[in-house]
Amino acid sequence: MSNFTILHTVDSLHPKAGGPSRTVVQLCDSLVKNDAVDVMLLSQRMAGEPSASSISKTVKRLFAESTSRYSLSFGLPMRSELGSLVRENHFSLIHDHGVWSPSNHWVAQTARHFEIPFIIQPRGMLEPWAMNHKAWKKRAAMALYQKRDLETAEVLIATSHEEYENLRRVGLHQPIAVIPNGVHSDQHMTFSVSKSPDLKRTVLFLSRIHSKKGLLNLIRAWGQLKLDGWRLCLAGPDDVNHLSEVMTLAKKLGVNDSVEYVGVVDGEEKSKLYYSSDLFVLPTFSENFGVVVAEALAHGVPVITTKGAPWSDLESYGCGWWVDIGVEPLVIALHEAMTLSDNKRQVMGELGREYVRRYDWDDIAQTMTEVYRWVLSIGDKPNCVHEG
């Protein structure tokens, strides 16, 4: 097997950057378990800012730093670092995560200039909801640089068949590989949190506190339920100051005493929070994958999410509810889930834990490696690749 070196690039690895800040790191950590693959990971950040943690000592992580947010907003640290990196290293391929950011454009431009094959993984940023959010900016960016960057990528990576279909609808015709994000399927074994019958049961929301995530719909649904013995726990970064609107609505509806915000959680603290919860809810308007759904299932927690996320299997495998977007569907699903016995929810949790093993990171990394080998003409086309 031929050895090759992959440069992964992403605009930000800040913990507040959402799912990609974790999944990009976890993908790279898993890729280097294959001795034939060397991985370097480049992102940009403000000097001294934190980044998502890595468990691998083999992935070489580099940060293009700046003391100026203005400079970061135009991707200038990334642009500068890329040039020197590519000159000093023999990269077989570049795998860029995300679109729209100037830093993403500099990656594509650099790859073209040095004639390095590159892959773009849009990470849900071309989904209909995302395209309609600040649509005029997206149209301008598409005309100026984004369309060319996408069309000159060797392959695009979609994390679900729904995202694949949406990429085709945008008018992209090159090969697209459908490869989901992964989850460490044994992570739920790390902790054992006993639940007393006398304690309140917990519905957990863990994601970015953002209007896209449907939290106002969730609070409105919670206001209609008002079931004794339950609390709604919200966790995640409030990077756009949406939390105040959420909590104001909870107070207006008279449910603020049963709604608690616990802040940003990660690592062991996050795992404990999942495991101590009885239900997980993601009332989102749009997800290309929704890694928090996989994480909840891996911890044995039944899930309620919307058809804005690609998780129809929740119902067919008996581990959750996949409902229409809106308040009333959430009310119905939450009421059904919350009035089940603890034993029934635990059975659903075990079914989810078994189901989610198909998203093991090592298997996903192997599939991604097969795509790399095919792009580099040293391997056959994997089954996950769909020609345009």
Secondary structure, 3 states (H helix, E strand, C coil): CCCEEEEEEECCCCHHHCHHHHHHHHHHHHHCCCCCEEEEEEEEEECCCCCCCCCCCCCEEEEEEECCHHHHHCCHHHHHHHHHHHHHCCCCEEEEECCCCHHHHHHHHHHHHCCCCEEEECCCCCCHHHHHCCHHHHHHHHHHHHHHHHHCCCEEEECCHHHHHHHHHCCCCCCEEECCCCECCCHHHCCCCCCCCCCCEEEEEECCCCHHHCHHHHHHHHHHHCCCCEEEEEECCCCCCCHHHHHHHHHHCCCHHHEEECCCCCHHHHHHHHHCCCEEEECCCCCCCCHHHHHHHHCCCCEEEECCCCCCHHHHCCCEEEECCCHHHHHHHHHHHHCCCHHHHHHHHHHHHHHHHHHEHHHHHHHHHHHHHHHCCCCCCCCCEECC
